[in-house]
Amino acid sequence: MSEQHTYRVIVRGTWDALTDEARERLLGEAAEHGMLSMRFTEEGSLSYEPSPLKHFSWRYVVLSDAADGEEMAAALAEDRAETALKGLGYGFRDLKSTVTDLDTMKVNRKSASRR
């Protein structure tokens, strides 16, 4: 069995061909999807700015085999975002991901002499 790693993935995209209903829903729910709502979760956290209503991001936590690497984590997160957006009836394009492997991330701690 392969070792599992935890990845934080940000999937960014652009709204595209939104229906009037979808646009109204996004604008009406914008307060729920602002800066304060940004969290990394398995189900994903959608955030966007209402003015202009152009770009969005989803934040995901993805558990995946370390051997599959960051590419697989990105693909899994993009698939989740695509499924969620289609389920909500939102048009989108240009999905791109940024992946951080939390298990290999180096944490720089301040030494006692630097405090």
N, C-alpha and C positions, 0 to 999 in steps of 0.2 A: 504494500500500500504506500502511496506517495505522500509526502509531507504536504499539509495544507498551509497556505499562506492567506493572510487577510490583506485585501487590497481596498484602498479608497479610490473610487473612480468618479470623476466629474465628466459627464456627457453634456457637451454644449451643442446647440443647434439654433436654427432660425425658423421662426414661424413662417408658414407658407400656405397660401390659398385658404386662409381661415374663412369659415362661413360667418355671416353676421351674428348668428346665434353663438358660435364658438368665441368670437371676439367679445361679445357682450358678457359671456360667462367668465372669460379670462379677466376682463376689466373689473367685473363685479367681485371676483375672488382675489384680486391682486394683493390686498392687505394680508391675506393668509399665505402668500408666496413671496414675501419680500426678504430682506436681509436677515431678519430675526428668525425666519423659518428654515434657514440653511442648516441641515443636519445630514450626516452620513448614516443611512439606514439600509437594511436589506431591501425594503420595499421601495426605497427611493424618496427623495425630497425634491420637489419641483420649486424652482425660484425663477422670477423674471421681474422686470421693471415694466409698469403699465404704460409709461410714456417715454419714448415711443415703444409700442408693443412690437418688438422686432426679434430679440434673442431670448433664449431661455437656457437653463441648465438643470440637470438632475444630478443629485449626489447619491452614490450607492456605496454600500459595503458589500464586497464580493469575496466569498471564500472559494478558493480554487487550488488545484494542485500546483505546487511550486514549479514542477517540471513543465507545466503548460505556460508559465510565465505571464507577464503583463498583457501580452496580446490576447490571451484567452479571457482574462479579467475584463479587458476593454470590450471584447466581443459580447460577453455575457451582459455587461451593463448596457451596452447599446441595444441589445435585443430586448432587455427589460424596458428601457425607455421607449423604444419603438412600439412595443406591445401596449404600454400604458397610454401613449399619445394616441394611437389608433383607437384604443378602447374609449377614450374620452372624446373622440371625434375631432382632434386637432390636427391640422395640416402642418407639416414640418419638412425641413431638408437640412442637408449638410451636417449630419451628426459627426462629432469629433470628440475623442476622449483623452483625458489626462489621467494617468494611473500612478499611484504611489503604493509600493509594497511596504506595509507597516512592519513586516518581519525583518526586512533588511535595511530599514531606514536608520541612519545614524543620528543619535541624539547628542548634541554638544551640550555638556553641562558646564556651568561656570565653576572654575576652581575656587577654593577658599580664598586665595590671594587676589582674585578678581572681583570679589564682592564688595 
